Amino acid sequence: MLERLTEYAERHGLEVEPGFKPKEIRWAVVCDDEGRFLDVMELGDAGDRKNRGQMFPTCPDLGFSELVAGRETRCHFLVETAAVVALHGVEDADLKNREKHRYFVGLLRQAGEVMPEVGHVARLLGDPEALVGIRSRLASLGAKATDKVTFRAGGAFPIESSAWHDWWRGFRRTLSADKVRPRGAGLSPPMRCFASGDLVEPVQTHLKIEGLAGVGGQPSGDALVCFDKESFRSYGLQQSSNAAVSELAVCSYRAALNDLIRHHGRSLAGAKVVHWFKSQIPREDDPLSWLEEGEEEQERNAQHLARELLESIRTGKRPDLAANHFYTLTLSGAAGRVMVRDFMDGPFEDLAGNIHAWFVDLAIVHREGGRLAPDPKFLAVLGATVRDLKDLPPPRVAKMWRVAVHKELIPGDVLAQALSRTRVDILDVGTFNHARMGLLKAYHIRQAKQKGGNAVFNELAPNLNEKHPSPAYQCGRLMAVLANLQRAALGDVGAGVVQRYYAAAGTTPALIFGRLSRLSQFHLAKLAPGLTHWYESKIAGIWGRLGDALPTTLSLEEQSLFALGYYQQLADMRTRKPKEEACE
C-alpha cells in the first residue's frame, strides 16, 4: 500500500520534499514594499460560505516532532493561524499563542536576510499598533482565530517565491541537530524501508494525514504509523522504528493520501473511500464513479455502461484499460490514528466485471411494474440496512465496498438488517425501497452462484419467476395474490390481510395460509365471474407449485425469499392488472 501511494505522488508531481507541503490559506495580510499595512484580503472563493481558501503547492512545514522538540514554543513559517500571526482572538492570559507569535516574527526576521520583503513583514508584526489594525480588519471580515493566514507584500506572495527555500532547508537542519531522542536511544541503524525496500534511517514520528475529521479523525490530522505505547513495540525499537520508513517516503505517502482525500475522497457513512488507477483514465470510464453516483447522474444506466466498457476491453478496443490497475482504500479516524479498514487492488478488467455484476445482481423490477428500477447509488444500498445512514457502522461500509468491488458474498447480518427494514416498509410505510429489495435478491444470487445452482430455477430474476422452486418464495406470491384479492373485493378496509397476517405468514406459513384460504372464498364470492376465475386460476397455480410442501417455519434466508416473492408478484400484477387479463 505504501509503495502504491509513493508511486501516486511521483506520477502526479506532488510536493514530497521534507519540510514542504501544500496548504490551503484563507487570508492574506496585504502590505506595501516597505511593510506598511494596507488591508486583509480573502483568498479562494470569497462568495462561498464553505470557502477553505487558496491552495499554495509549496509551503514550509514542520513535523510534530520538530514543533515540540527543544525548550522553546515553536510554530510554522510564513503560514500560521490568525491567532499566531496577529494574536486574533487571543486573550491576555494565552501565553502559548503569544510565545508562538514571537517565534513566528523571529523566523521572519531571520529569513529577511535572504528575502528583504519578509523582514519588512516582521517589522509590521512587531508593531503593536499595526497588530491592532490587522486584528480589527480580520474581525470585520469574520475571520476565525484558527484560519490560516499568510502575506502579500508589494503585489506578490512571498510564499510563492523560491528565494526562502534554501534558507528554510538550512534552518530545518539546525532543528534536526537539536532534536531530542527518546531516553536510551542512540543513532538508529539502517533499516529496510517498508515503502521502498532501501536501507534508510527510519523517522521516529510520521507526518499527519489530513481530511478525516468528518469520519472520526482529528481536525489537526491523524497518524498512519505511530507507536506511542510499549505494547506496540518489539525488539527494543523506539517509536516508529518498529515500522521503518524513510523521511522521503513518509512525505510521499502523506502527500498522496492528502491529495486523494482532498480531491478524490468520498464520505460513505462514517468512512472515507479513495481510489485511483495506475494510469489515469477519464471519469466517464471510471466504474467506481458509476457505483457511487447511480443512474441519477448518467444518461444511460450504470449496468449498461459497465457492460459496454467490459466488452470494449475484451474485444481489444481499449488496450489502454486492459493493462491498467485500480487501487482503493477505505479509511476512518480513531483517537488520532488513521484506521485503514480495507485496501484493494487488481486489474481494471476485473473491476469493470465486478461492478457490472453488482448492478446485474441488484437489478429489480420497479414497484409499479412494467420496468426495472433505476440502478441504485452505493449509499442507497447501504441505507437499505438501517433506519438512518448515521446508524451505519464503518466496518459494514468497508465490507459492503469490498462486496461490490471484489464480487464477494453479501454477509448474513446485512441480509437480516435489510429484511427487518423490509417488514417496516410493508407494514408501516406501505411502499417498497428498490435498493432494499435488490439487496435481498443479490444475496441469493451470489449464494446460488457459489453453490453452482441452476441459473433457470435457482437464481432469482429481476421480475417474477413463477417456477422458482422455493416454497417460501411461492408463499410470498400467494400472500400478494390474497392481499390483492381482498382489495378487489372490499376496497380499502384499513387493517387488511397484509397488516394482520404478513408478519406471521412470513415466519410460520403453515399456521396462517389455511385461515387465509378460507377467507379468500368469501372475497371470491363478491367478484364478477371473469375476475373470480382469474384469481382462482392464479391461486390454484401457486398451490400447485407448493403441493404438500407448505413450510411450518421459515429460516432467515427463506423469510427473505418470502418477501421477494410477495414483492415481485405485486409488481407483476401491477404490470398486467387482473381486470385486464380477465377480459381477454
C-alpha positions in Angstrom: 0.0 0.0 0.0 2.8 2.5 0.9 4.6 1.7 -2.3 1.5 2.4 -4.4 1.0 5.7 -2.6 4.6 6.8 -3.2 4.1 5.9 -6.9 1.0 8.0 -7.0 2.8 11.0 -5.5 5.6 10.6 -8.1 3.3 10.2 -11.1 1.2 13.3 -10.1 4.2 15.5 -9.4 3.2 16.2 -5.8 5.4 18.1 -3.3 7.3 15.4 -1.4 10.4 17.1 -0.2 10.7 17.0 3.6 9.8 20.4 5.2 7.4 21.4 2.4 3.7 20.6 1.7 0.6 22.1 0.0 -1.6 24.2 2.2 -4.9 26.0 1.9 -4.8 29.6 3.1 -7.9 31.6 3.8 -6.5 35.2 4.4 -3.6 37.3 3.4 -2.3 40.4 5.2 -1.5 43.0 2.5 1.3 45.5 2.9 3.4 47.7 0.6 7.1 47.3 -0.4 8.1 48.9 2.9 5.9 46.7 5.1 3.2 49.2 5.8 -0.2 47.6 6.4 -2.8 48.2 3.7 -5.6 45.6 4.1 -6.6 42.0 4.7 -7.8 40.1 1.6 -9.8 36.8 1.5 -8.3 34.1 -0.7 -10.1 31.4 -2.6 -13.8 31.7 -3.4 -14.9 34.7 -1.3 -18.6 34.1 -2.1 -18.6 30.5 -0.8 -19.6 30.1 2.8 -17.5 26.9 2.9 -14.5 28.6 1.4 -11.4 26.9 2.5 -9.0 29.4 0.8 -6.5 29.2 -1.9 -4.2 26.2 -2.3 -0.5 27.0 -2.3 1.5 24.0 -3.5 4.9 24.6 -1.8 4.6 25.9 1.8 7.1 25.5 4.7 6.0 22.8 7.1 7.4 21.3 10.4 6.5 17.9 11.6 5.1 17.3 15.0 8.4 16.2 16.5 10.1 19.3 15.1 7.4 21.5 16.7 7.6 20.0 20.1 11.4 19.3 20.4 13.5 21.7 22.4 12.6 24.1 25.2 11.1 26.9 23.1 7.5 27.1 21.8 7.6 26.7 18.0 5.3 27.3 15.1 5.3 27.2 11.3 7.0 29.7 9.0 5.1 32.1 6.6 1.8 30.4 7.1 0.1 30.2 10.5 -3.3 30.7 12.2 -4.7 34.2 12.7 -4.2 33.7 16.4 -0.4 33.2 15.9 0.1 35.8 13.1 -1.8 38.7 14.6 -3.0 37.5 18.0 -6.5 37.5 16.6 -8.9 36.2 19.3 -6.1 35.7 21.8 -6.7 36.6 25.4 -4.0 38.3 27.6 -3.6 35.1 29.6 -3.0 33.0 26.5 0.8 32.7 26.8 1.2 29.9 24.4 -0.1 31.7 21.4 1.8 34.8 22.4 5.1 32.8 22.5 4.2 31.3 19.1 3.7 34.8 17.8 7.2 35.9 19.0 8.7 32.8 17.4 6.9 33.4 14.2 8.1 37.0 14.0 11.6 35.8 14.8 11.6 33.4 11.9 10.5 36.2 9.6 13.4 38.4 10.8 15.9 35.6 10.1 14.5 34.9 6.7 14.7 38.7 6.0 18.4 38.2 5.5 17.8 36.4 2.2 14.4 37.9 1.3 14.0 41.6 2.4 10.2 41.8 2.0 9.8 39.1 4.6 11.9 41.2 7.0 9.6 44.1 6.3 6.6 41.9 7.4 8.5 41.0 10.6 8.7 44.7 11.5 5.0 45.1 10.7 4.0 42.3 13.1 6.3 43.6 15.7 4.4 46.9 15.9 1.6 46.7 18.5 -0.4 49.5 16.8 -0.2 47.7 13.4 -1.4 44.5 15.0 -4.5 46.3 16.4 -5.4 47.4 12.9 -4.8 43.9 11.4 -7.0 42.3 14.1 -9.7 44.8 13.6 -9.8 44.1 9.9 -9.8 40.3 10.4 -12.7 40.7 12.8 -14.7 42.8 10.4 -14.3 40.1 7.7 -15.4 37.4 10.0 -12.0 35.6 10.2 -11.7 32.8 12.8 -8.7 32.5 15.1 -7.9 29.1 13.6 -8.0 30.3 9.9 -4.7 30.1 8.1 -3.0 33.5 7.2 -0.1 34.5 5.0 1.2 37.7 3.4 1.1 39.7 0.2 3.9 42.2 0.1 4.4 44.6 -2.8 1.9 42.9 -5.0 3.3 39.3 -4.6 3.0 36.4 -2.2 6.4 35.7 -0.6 5.2 32.1 -0.1 5.2 31.7 -3.9 8.8 32.7 -4.2 11.7 30.2 -4.1 14.1 32.7 -2.5 13.4 31.4 1.0 13.7 27.7 0.2 17.5 27.2 0.8 17.3 29.2 4.0 14.4 27.1 5.2 16.3 23.8 4.4 19.2 25.1 6.4 17.0 26.1 9.3 15.4 22.7 9.4 18.8 21.1 9.6 19.5 23.0 12.8 16.3 21.7 14.3 17.3 18.1 13.4 20.7 18.6 15.1 18.9 19.7 18.2 16.2 17.0 18.1 15.7 15.3 21.4 15.8 11.5 21.1 13.9 9.1 23.4 15.7 8.1 26.5 18.1 5.3 25.9 18.0 5.6 22.2 21.2 6.1 20.2 21.6 6.7 16.5 19.2 4.4 14.6 21.0 1.7 12.5 20.0 1.5 8.8 16.7 -0.5 8.3 14.7 -1.6 5.3 12.1 0.9 4.4 8.6 -0.5 4.2 7.8 1.7 1.2 10.9 1.5 -0.9 12.9 -1.5 0.3 16.0 0.7 0.6 18.3 0.8 3.6 17.4 4.0 5.4 17.5 5.7 8.8 13.8 5.5 9.8 12.0 8.6 11.1 10.8 8.4 14.7 7.5 10.1 14.1 5.4 10.2 11.0 3.6 13.2 9.5 -0.2 13.5 9.9 -2.8 12.8 7.3 -5.5 15.5 6.9 -9.1 15.4 5.8 -10.6 12.7 8.1 -12.2 14.9 10.6 -15.7 14.0 9.3 -15.1 10.3 9.8 -13.7 10.2 13.3 -10.4 11.9 12.7 -8.8 15.0 14.4 -9.0 18.5 12.7 -5.2 18.7 13.2 -4.7 15.4 11.4 -4.1 11.7 12.2 -1.1 9.5 12.1 -1.0 6.5 9.8 2.0 5.0 11.6 2.7 5.6 15.3 3.9 3.5 18.3 3.3 5.5 21.4 2.7 2.5 23.8 5.1 -0.1 25.0 2.8 -2.9 24.0 3.0 -2.0 20.3 6.9 -2.1 20.2 9.2 -5.0 19.5 12.9 -5.9 20.0 13.6 -2.7 22.0 12.9 -0.5 19.0 11.8 3.1 19.7 8.7 4.8 18.3 8.3 4.3 14.5 11.5 2.4 14.1 9.1 -0.5 14.6 7.8 0.1 11.1 10.8 1.6 9.3 10.0 4.3 6.7 12.4 7.0 5.4 11.6 10.6 5.8 11.2 11.0 2.0 8.8 8.0 1.8 6.7 9.5 4.7 6.4 12.8 2.8 5.5 10.9 -0.3 2.7 8.8 1.1 1.5 11.8 3.2 1.3 13.9 0.0 -0.5 11.1 -1.9 -3.1 10.5 0.8 -3.8 14.2 1.4 -4.3 14.7 -2.3 -6.5 11.6 -2.7 -8.7 12.6 0.3 -8.9 16.2 -0.8 -9.7 15.6 -4.5 -11.0 12.0 -4.8 -12.4 11.1 -1.3 -15.9 10.1 -0.9 -17.6 10.0 2.6 -19.6 6.9 3.0 -21.5 6.8 6.3 -18.6 7.0 8.8 -15.8 6.1 6.4 -13.8 7.8 3.6 -13.2 5.9 0.4 -10.5 6.9 -2.1 -9.5 5.2 -5.3 -7.0 5.7 -8.1 -5.6 4.0 -11.1 -2.1 3.1 -12.2 -2.7 5.1 -15.4 -5.1 8.0 -15.2 -8.4 7.5 -17.0 -11.3 9.8 -18.0 -14.1 10.0 -15.4 -16.6 8.6 -17.9 -14.6 5.4 -17.9 -14.3 5.0 -14.2 -16.6 2.2 -13.0 -16.3 3.3 -9.4 -17.8 6.6 -10.2 -20.9 4.8 -11.5 -21.0 2.8 -8.3 -21.1 6.0 -6.2 -23.4 8.0 -8.4 -26.0 5.6 -9.8 -28.3 6.5 -12.6 -29.2 10.0 -11.4 -26.1 11.4 -13.0 -26.0 9.2 -16.1 -27.9 9.4 -19.3 -27.7 5.6 -19.6 -27.9 3.2 -16.7 -24.7 2.2 -14.9 -25.2 -1.5 -15.7 -25.3 -0.8 -19.4 -22.2 1.5 -19.1 -20.3 -1.2 -17.3 -21.3 -3.9 -19.9 -20.1 -1.7 -22.8 -16.8 -0.9 -21.1 -16.2 -4.6 -20.3 -17.0 -5.6 -23.9 -14.6 -3.0 -25.3 -11.8 -4.4 -23.1 -12.4 -8.0 -24.1 -12.7 -7.2 -27.8 -9.4 -5.3 -27.8 -10.9 -1.9 -28.5 -9.5 -0.5 -25.3 -6.0 -2.0 -24.7 -5.1 1.0 -22.5 -7.7 -0.1 -20.0 -6.8 -3.8 -20.3 -3.3 -3.1 -19.0 -4.5 -0.8 -16.2 -4.8 -1.5 -12.5 -7.1 0.0 -9.8 -6.4 0.7 -6.1 -8.9 1.6 -3.4 -8.6 2.5 0.3 -11.3 2.7 3.0 -10.2 5.0 5.8 -11.5 6.4 9.0 -10.0 8.1 12.1 -9.9 7.0 15.7 -8.1 8.6 18.7 -5.7 10.5 16.4 -4.9 7.5 14.3 -5.7 6.6 10.7 -7.7 3.4 10.5 -7.1 1.5 7.2 -10.3 -0.6 7.1 -9.5 -2.1 3.7 -7.1 -1.9 0.8 -7.9 -3.5 -2.6 -6.1 -3.6 -5.9 -6.3 -5.6 -9.1 -6.7 -5.5 -12.9 -9.0 -2.9 -14.4 -10.9 -5.6 -16.3 -11.7 -7.4 -13.0 -13.0 -4.1 -11.6 -15.3 -3.4 -14.6 -16.6 -7.0 -14.5 -17.3 -6.9 -10.7 -19.1 -3.5 -11.0 -21.2 -4.9 -13.8 -22.1 -8.0 -11.7 -23.0 -5.7 -8.8 -25.7 -3.9 -10.8 -26.9 -7.1 -12.5 -27.4 -8.7 -9.1 -29.1 -5.7 -7.7 -31.5 -5.3 -10.7 -35.1 -5.5 -9.5 -38.5 -4.8 -11.1 -39.9 -1.3 -10.3 -42.5 -1.3 -7.6 -45.1 -0.2 -10.1 -44.2 -2.9 -12.5 -43.5 -2.7 -16.2 -39.9 -1.7 -16.0 -36.7 -2.1 -13.9 -36.0 0.2 -11.0 -33.1 2.7 -11.5 -29.6 1.5 -10.7 -29.1 2.4 -7.0 -26.3 4.5 -5.6 -23.9 2.7 -3.3 -25.2 4.9 -0.4 -28.7 3.8 -1.1 -27.7 0.2 -0.8 -26.0 0.9 2.5 -29.1 2.8 3.7 -31.2 -0.2 2.9 -30.0 -1.9 6.0 -30.6 0.9 8.6 -33.2 3.5 9.6 -30.7 6.3 9.1 -27.3 6.5 7.5 -25.7 7.8 10.7 -26.5 4.4 12.2 -24.2 2.6 9.8 -21.0 1.2 11.5 -17.8 1.9 9.5 -16.9 -1.9 9.3 -20.1 -2.6 7.5 -19.3 0.2 5.0 -15.9 -1.3 4.4 -17.3 -4.8 4.0 -20.0 -3.8 1.5 -17.5 -1.7 -0.5 -15.4 -4.9 -0.8 -18.6 -6.9 -1.7 -19.2 -4.5 -4.6 -15.6 -4.1 -5.8 -14.4 -7.7 -5.3 -17.7 -9.5 -6.0 -17.9 -11.2 -2.6 -20.8 -12.7 -0.9 -23.2 -10.4 1.0 -22.9 -11.1 4.8 -25.8 -12.7 6.6 -26.2 -9.8 9.1 -26.7 -7.4 6.1 -29.5 -9.7 4.9 -31.1 -9.7 8.3 -31.0 -5.9 8.6 -32.4 -5.4 5.1 -35.2 -7.9 5.8 -36.1 -6.2 9.1 -36.4 -2.8 7.3 -38.5 -4.5 4.5 -41.0 -5.6 7.1 -41.3 -2.0 8.2 -41.8 -0.9 4.6 -44.6 -3.4 4.1 -46.4 -3.0 7.5 -45.9 0.7 8.3 -44.7 2.7 5.3 -46.9 1.0 2.7 -44.3 1.2 -0.1 -41.1 -0.5 -1.1 -37.5 0.6 -1.2 -35.9 -0.6 -4.5 -32.4 -0.8 -3.2 -33.6 -2.9 -0.3 -35.4 -5.4 -2.5 -32.5 -5.5 -4.9 -30.1 -6.3 -2.0 -32.3 -9.3 -0.9 -32.2 -10.6 -4.4 -28.4 -10.0 -4.8 -27.8 -12.0 -1.6 -29.5 -15.1 -3.0 -27.9 -14.8 -6.5 -24.4 -14.7 -5.0 -25.2 -17.6 -2.7 -26.6 -19.6 -5.7 -23.5 -18.9 -7.9 -21.1 -20.0 -5.1 -23.1 -23.3 -4.8 -23.2 -23.8 -8.6 -27.0 -23.5 -8.8 -29.0 -23.8 -12.0 -29.5 -20.3 -13.4 -33.0 -21.0 -14.6 -34.6 -22.4 -11.4 -32.3 -21.5 -8.5 -31.4 -17.9 -9.3 -33.8 -15.0 -9.0 -34.6 -12.8 -11.9 -35.4 -9.1 -11.7 -39.0 -9.9 -12.5 -41.4 -12.6 -11.2 -40.2 -16.2 -11.5 -43.3 -18.3 -11.3 -41.2 -21.5 -11.5 -38.9 -20.7 -8.6 -38.6 -23.9 -6.6 -38.6 -22.3 -3.1 -41.8 -22.9 -1.1 -41.0 -19.7 0.8 -40.9 -17.7 -2.5 -44.3 -19.3 -3.6 -45.8 -18.5 -0.2 -44.8 -14.8 -0.7 -46.5 -14.9 -4.1 -49.7 -16.4 -2.5 -49.7 -13.7 0.2 -49.6 -11.0 -2.5 -52.4 -12.5 -4.5 -54.7 -13.0 -1.5 -54.0 -9.4 -0.4 -54.9 -8.1 -3.9 -58.0 -10.3 -3.9 -59.2 -8.7 -0.6 -58.7 -5.2 -2.1 -60.5 -6.1 -5.3 -63.5 -7.4 -3.2 -63.7 -5.0 -0.3 -61.6 -1.9 -1.3 -59.6 -0.2 1.4 -60.5 -1.8 4.7 -57.7 -0.3 6.8 -56.0 -3.2 8.6 -56.3 -5.8 5.9 -54.8 -9.2 5.2 -51.2 -7.8 5.0 -51.3 -5.7 8.2 -52.9 -8.6 10.2 -51.1 -11.6 8.8 -48.0 -10.8 6.8 -45.5 -11.0 9.8 -46.9 -14.4 10.9 -47.2 -15.7 7.3 -43.6 -14.8 6.6 -42.3 -16.9 9.5 -44.9 -19.7 10.1 -46.8 -20.0 6.9 -48.4 -23.4 7.7 -50.3 -21.8 10.6 -51.7 -18.9 8.6 -52.4 -19.9 5.0 -55.3 -22.3 5.9 -57.1 -19.4 7.5 -56.3 -17.1 4.6 -57.6 -19.6 2.1 -60.9 -19.8 3.9 -61.2 -16.0 3.9 -60.4 -15.9 0.2 -63.6 -17.9 -0.5 -65.7 -15.0 0.9 -63.8 -12.5 -1.2 -64.1 -14.5 -4.4 -67.9 -14.6 -4.0 -68.0 -10.8 -4.2 -66.2 -10.6 -7.6 -67.5 -10.7 -11.2 -67.3 -14.2 -12.7 -64.4 -13.3 -15.0 -62.3 -11.8 -12.2 -63.2 -14.7 -9.9 -61.9 -17.1 -12.5 -58.6 -15.2 -12.8 -58.0 -15.2 -9.1 -58.9 -18.9 -8.7 -56.5 -19.8 -11.5 -53.7 -17.7 -10.0 -54.2 -19.2 -6.5 -54.5 -22.7 -7.9 -51.3 -22.3 -9.8 -49.4 -21.2 -6.8 -50.8 -24.1 -4.7 -49.8 -26.4 -7.4 -46.2 -25.3 -7.0 -46.5 -25.7 -3.3 -48.1 -29.1 -3.2 -47.7 -30.7 0.2 -44.6 -28.6 0.9 -46.1 -25.8 2.9 -43.4 -25.0 5.4 -44.0 -25.0 9.1 -41.4 -22.3 9.8 -39.1 -20.3 7.6 -35.4 -19.6 8.2 -33.9 -16.1 7.8 -33.0 -16.8 4.1 -36.4 -18.2 3.5 -38.1 -15.2 5.0 -36.2 -13.0 2.5 -37.4 -15.2 -0.3 -40.9 -14.8 1.0 -40.5 -11.0 0.9 -39.2 -11.2 -2.7 -42.0 -13.5 -3.9 -44.5 -11.1 -2.3 -42.9 -8.0 -3.9 -42.4 -9.4 -7.4 -45.9 -10.9 -7.5 -47.3 -7.5 -6.6 -45.2 -5.7 -9.3 -46.3 -8.3 -11.8 -50.0 -7.8 -11.1 -49.5 -4.0 -11.5 -47.9 -4.6 -14.9 -50.9 -6.6 -16.2 -53.8 -5.9 -13.9 -56.3 -8.7 -13.1 -59.2 -6.9 -14.7 -57.4 -6.6 -18.0 -56.4 -10.3 -18.0 -59.9 -11.3 -17.0 -61.3 -9.6 -20.1 -59.0 -11.3 -22.6 
